[in-house]
Amino acid sequence: MTVVYIASRLPYPLRSGLAIRQFRLLQAYATVARVKLVFLHEEPDTFRVPDALQASCASVHPVAVETETLQWLERLPSWRRRLTYLTARRPLAAVASYSPRLRDTVLDLASSADLVHVARLHMVPHVESMFSMAGRRPALVLDLDDVETVARARWLKAGFAGSPSNRLFGYYDLARLWAFQRRAMRAFDRVLVCSAGDRKALGGPNVVVIPNGVDPPPSDVAHDSDGKTILYCGQLSWQPNIDATLYLINEILPRVRRHVADVRVSIVGSKPPEAIRALADGTRVTVRADVPSMDEFYRHATLLAVPLRVGGGTRIKILEAFAHGVPVVSTSIGCEGLDVANEEHLLVEDDPGRFATRCIELLSNPDLRRHLAARAKSLVLAQYTWASITERVATLARELRTSRAAVAGSVLGI
């Protein structure tokens, strides 16, 4: 069996939830198939396959990022650029990510493939020519780990788009995105989502839940918290994470400090912008960028704060915290899509004052921390390990191969 796996960027190193999920799905396919990975890269001529991908990929195909079109657009007067964006058939993200070279590479590899996996909606244009392909074609799988229409709508509703003209264009582009998503969902054999809530929101008989997961740490690794450290982690260049970090420091932390004066906040993640780096004061707030592993930070954290106010999908960081025995305080959006119960597996609050109060409770109550951590870890082991999710992906791939073979046989009269 051969799988062509299409990503917008190399899913490695594993410094974001997106990279972790893509890498793990790629590994899952590799248990039953030869995987050919195709992705955009700034310097494909100098690319070297990371050791972690060697065992999972039969071949790796980096394709040069084509910036000529975007550079030409950026040189246009703003009104011409906006007019070009407005008249485009596809949403802006799909226009910005499209590469004719990547499309041609995919079509060449797909001619002998059993399944083509597309990671995220904006990469769909690279396989659109297969939608109406006569005779035998590979099965098509689309992974919507983050339902972008939902995340974009929340971002606009929260007022983060900026000027009135940006908001107006944002809603116009959102309408195109919804239409583009509907067309894609009809064309793919399977659409993968992270949660039952996303499946219900999207509808359709071809929507399948493949949740995010985690590898639990060894049982002999001890949790070593000082009782006063709040952790926030994630891909810090992602706008919802930037907003959540600033919200934590500016709105929630001052309320916590009125009751726990020596509380510390550890901010850890990839590519933090200057607005995040500037939060570090060297003692009570620290910022660590692009660390090779989060294990040390989970081991020393008293609690994980997830004060996300916008976004979609499910948070791998919450599952990681659960697996490491770290209790969690989250907004409802932060823990959305996970099969969790407030006050059983974690604490959930959306108001900044009540969020701070929950943090204070955990910082002050070791018994409550142990209770939540134990229930949360049991949940992860029962439902959210990558080992169990790998088998679900492998089963899906085998079923699609069988069904496509049956369709091809029917077409050929076999």
VEXVO-861234 format. One record per residue (C-alpha): x, z, y. Coordinates in steps of 0.1 Angstrom, whole numbers, plus 5000, padded with zeros to 4 digits. Example, Ala and Ser with C-alpha at 12.3 -4.5 7.8 and 13.67 -1.06 7.14 Angstrom:
# residues 2
X, Z, Y
5123, 5078, 4955
5137, 5071, 4989
# end
This chain:
# residues 414
X, Z, Y
5000, 5000, 5000
5012, 4992, 5035
5001, 5008, 5068
5010, 4996, 5102
5010, 5026, 5126
5007, 5018, 5164
5016, 5043, 5190
5022, 5041, 5227
5054, 5061, 5224
5077, 5074, 5197
5059, 5104, 5182
5091, 5125, 5183
5105, 5150, 5192
5075, 5173, 5186
5071, 5187, 5221
5034, 5180, 5227
5002, 5182, 5207
4999, 5144, 5208
5034, 5139, 5193
5028, 5166, 5166
4994, 5150, 5155
5008, 5115, 5154
5039, 5125, 5135
5018, 5144, 5110
4993, 5116, 5104
5023, 5092, 5100
5037, 5116, 5073
5003, 5118, 5056
5001, 5080, 5053
5037, 5080, 5039
5025, 5100, 5009
5005, 5069, 4997
5019, 5039, 5016
5049, 5021, 5031
5045, 5029, 5068
5056, 5005, 5095
5058, 5022, 5129
5053, 5001, 5161
5057, 5017, 5196
5068, 5010, 5231
5103, 5021, 5241
5123, 5018, 5273
5155, 5008, 5255
5147, 4993, 5221
5181, 4977, 5217
5198, 5011, 5217
5171, 5029, 5197
5182, 5050, 5167
5157, 5062, 5142
5156, 5100, 5142
5164, 5116, 5108
5129, 5132, 5107
5113, 5097, 5106
5137, 5082, 5081
5118, 5096, 5051
5084, 5086, 5064
5089, 5051, 5077
5097, 5020, 5057
5105, 5003, 5090
5105, 5011, 5127
5097, 4986, 5154
5104, 4996, 5190
5091, 4971, 5215
5104, 4969, 5250
5080, 4983, 5277
5069, 4954, 5298
5070, 4965, 5334
5070, 4931, 5350
5032, 4930, 5354
5029, 4965, 5367
5058, 4961, 5391
5042, 4929, 5405
5009, 4948, 5410
5027, 4977, 5427
5042, 4953, 5452
5007, 4940, 5463
4989, 4954, 5493
4968, 4983, 5483
4935, 4964, 5488
4947, 4935, 5466
4960, 4960, 5439
4926, 4978, 5439
4908, 4945, 5437
4929, 4935, 5407
4921, 4968, 5390
4884, 4966, 5398
4880, 4931, 5384
4899, 4938, 5352
4878, 4937, 5320
4895, 4967, 5305
4899, 5002, 5318
4930, 5010, 5338
4948, 5029, 5310
4944, 4999, 5286
4957, 4975, 5313
4987, 4997, 5320
4996, 5000, 5283
4991, 4965, 5272
5021, 4946, 5259
5019, 4910, 5245
5051, 4916, 5226
5037, 4946, 5209
5005, 4927, 5201
5025, 4899, 5185
5046, 4924, 5165
5015, 4941, 5152
4998, 4908, 5142
5029, 4897, 5123
5032, 4930, 5104
4994, 4933, 5099
4993, 4899, 5080
5006, 4917, 5049
4992, 4952, 5056
4963, 4971, 5040
4956, 4993, 5070
4963, 4994, 5107
4962, 5027, 5125
4958, 5028, 5163
4967, 5060, 5181
4944, 5064, 5210
4919, 5042, 5228
4942, 5026, 5253
4962, 5009, 5225
4932, 4991, 5211
4938, 4958, 5230
4967, 4951, 5207
4944, 4947, 5177
4913, 4931, 5193
4921, 4897, 5178
4916, 4912, 5144
4880, 4922, 5151
4866, 4888, 5144
4893, 4878, 5118
4877, 4857, 5091
4884, 4864, 5054
4908, 4892, 5045
4920, 4916, 5072
4934, 4951, 5070
4912, 4981, 5074
4913, 4994, 5110
4915, 5031, 5119
4913, 5045, 5154
4925, 5080, 5162
4906, 5096, 5191
4924, 5130, 5190
4914, 5134, 5226
4881, 5118, 5235
4893, 5103, 5267
4859, 5096, 5282
4850, 5133, 5279
4883, 5145, 5294
4881, 5120, 5322
4846, 5129, 5331
4855, 5166, 5333
4885, 5158, 5355
4864, 5139, 5379
4836, 5165, 5379
4861, 5192, 5387
4872, 5174, 5418
4908, 5167, 5408
4907, 5130, 5416
4916, 5136, 5452
4902, 5114, 5480
4866, 5100, 5480
4880, 5065, 5473
4900, 5077, 5443
4869, 5095, 5430
4848, 5064, 5434
4873, 5043, 5416
4876, 5070, 5390
4839, 5069, 5382
4839, 5031, 5381
4868, 5031, 5357
4851, 5058, 5336
4821, 5035, 5331
4845, 5008, 5319
4861, 5033, 5296
4828, 5043, 5281
4819, 5006, 5275
4853, 4999, 5260
4850, 5029, 5237
4816, 5018, 5224
4830, 4983, 5216
4860, 4998, 5198
4840, 5022, 5177
4818, 4993, 5164
4849, 4973, 5155
4869, 4999, 5136
4863, 5009, 5100
4870, 5045, 5107
4873, 5065, 5139
4891, 5098, 5135
4883, 5128, 5157
4895, 5164, 5158
4863, 5183, 5155
4827, 5183, 5145
4817, 5185, 5182
4836, 5153, 5189
4819, 5136, 5159
4785, 5147, 5172
4792, 5135, 5207
4804, 5101, 5196
4779, 5096, 5168
4783, 5067, 5144
4786, 5066, 5106
4823, 5056, 5108
4834, 5088, 5126
4855, 5112, 5105
4868, 5146, 5113
4906, 5150, 5107
4915, 5183, 5125
4948, 5193, 5140
4968, 5217, 5119
4999, 5239, 5117
5026, 5249, 5092
5024, 5287, 5089
5058, 5304, 5094
5075, 5322, 5065
5057, 5354, 5057
5089, 5374, 5061
5092, 5365, 5098
5083, 5396, 5118
5064, 5395, 5151
5085, 5414, 5177
5065, 5417, 5209
5074, 5441, 5238
5037, 5446, 5245
5038, 5430, 5280
5045, 5393, 5276
5019, 5366, 5283
5029, 5331, 5269
5017, 5298, 5281
5030, 5266, 5265
5023, 5229, 5262
5033, 5195, 5276
5037, 5206, 5312
5036, 5171, 5326
5000, 5167, 5314
4977, 5173, 5344
4953, 5197, 5327
4983, 5219, 5316
4997, 5218, 5352
4963, 5230, 5365
4960, 5257, 5338
4995, 5270, 5346
4989, 5272, 5383
4955, 5288, 5376
4972, 5314, 5354
4999, 5323, 5379
4978, 5321, 5411
4944, 5334, 5400
4947, 5354, 5369
4982, 5370, 5369
4977, 5389, 5402
4945, 5406, 5387
4964, 5415, 5356
4993, 5431, 5376
4969, 5455, 5393
4966, 5473, 5360
4998, 5462, 5341
5024, 5461, 5368
5053, 5451, 5345
5036, 5423, 5328
5057, 5391, 5323
5047, 5355, 5319
5067, 5330, 5298
5060, 5294, 5305
5074, 5271, 5279
5070, 5233, 5275
5082, 5198, 5279
5089, 5180, 5312
5077, 5206, 5337
5073, 5191, 5372
5088, 5208, 5402
5055, 5226, 5409
5058, 5244, 5376
5096, 5250, 5378
5091, 5266, 5413
5070, 5294, 5397
5100, 5310, 5380
5113, 5341, 5397
5140, 5349, 5372
5124, 5381, 5359
5086, 5384, 5358
5079, 5346, 5355
5102, 5324, 5335
5100, 5287, 5328
5118, 5271, 5298
5118, 5233, 5294
5121, 5211, 5263
5130, 5239, 5238
5138, 5227, 5203
5114, 5252, 5187
5086, 5275, 5198
5091, 5300, 5170
5111, 5324, 5191
5086, 5324, 5219
5056, 5331, 5196
5076, 5359, 5179
5081, 5377, 5212
5047, 5370, 5228
5021, 5397, 5232
4994, 5372, 5237
4989, 5335, 5244
4968, 5326, 5274
4950, 5292, 5274
4931, 5290, 5307
4924, 5253, 5305
4896, 5241, 5328
4896, 5204, 5319
4907, 5183, 5290
4895, 5173, 5256
4905, 5174, 5219
4917, 5206, 5203
4947, 5228, 5211
4974, 5229, 5185
4990, 5257, 5205
4961, 5280, 5196
4965, 5272, 5159
5003, 5279, 5162
4996, 5312, 5179
4972, 5321, 5152
4997, 5312, 5125
5024, 5334, 5142
5001, 5364, 5145
4997, 5361, 5183
4963, 5370, 5197
4947, 5345, 5222
4927, 5346, 5253
4912, 5313, 5261
4886, 5295, 5282
4857, 5278, 5264
4873, 5244, 5270
4907, 5257, 5258
4894, 5266, 5223
4868, 5238, 5221
4865, 5221, 5188
4881, 5249, 5167
4859, 5268, 5143
4864, 5301, 5161
4842, 5330, 5172
4846, 5350, 5203
4858, 5386, 5196
4864, 5377, 5160
4894, 5353, 5162
4902, 5353, 5199
4887, 5363, 5233
4869, 5337, 5254
4862, 5339, 5291
4858, 5313, 5318
4857, 5335, 5350
4892, 5343, 5362
4884, 5380, 5368
4870, 5384, 5333
4899, 5364, 5318
4923, 5388, 5334
4903, 5418, 5321
4906, 5404, 5286
4944, 5400, 5290
4946, 5436, 5302
4926, 5447, 5271
4950, 5430, 5247
4981, 5442, 5266
4968, 5478, 5264
4954, 5478, 5229
4977, 5472, 5199
4948, 5478, 5175
4927, 5450, 5191
4957, 5427, 5190
4962, 5433, 5153
4925, 5429, 5145
4923, 5395, 5162
4956, 5383, 5149
4947, 5391, 5113
4913, 5373, 5114
4928, 5343, 5132
4956, 5339, 5107
4932, 5340, 5078
4912, 5312, 5095
4943, 5290, 5099
4953, 5294, 5063
4918, 5286, 5051
4911, 5255, 5073
4940, 5243, 5094
4972, 5238, 5074
4988, 5204, 5076
4991, 5204, 5038
4954, 5203, 5033
4949, 5178, 5062
4975, 5155, 5047
4955, 5151, 5015
4924, 5142, 5035
4943, 5114, 5053
4957, 5101, 5020
4923, 5101, 5004
4909, 5082, 5034
4936, 5056, 5032
4930, 5050, 4995
4893, 5047, 5000
4897, 5022, 5028
4921, 5001, 5007
4896, 5000, 4978
4867, 4991, 5001
4886, 4964, 5019
4897, 4950, 4985
4861, 4949, 4974
4851, 4930, 5006
4879, 4905, 5001
4869, 4900, 4965
4833, 4893, 4975
4844, 4868, 5002
4865, 4850, 4976
4838, 4851, 4950
4858, 4873, 4926
# end
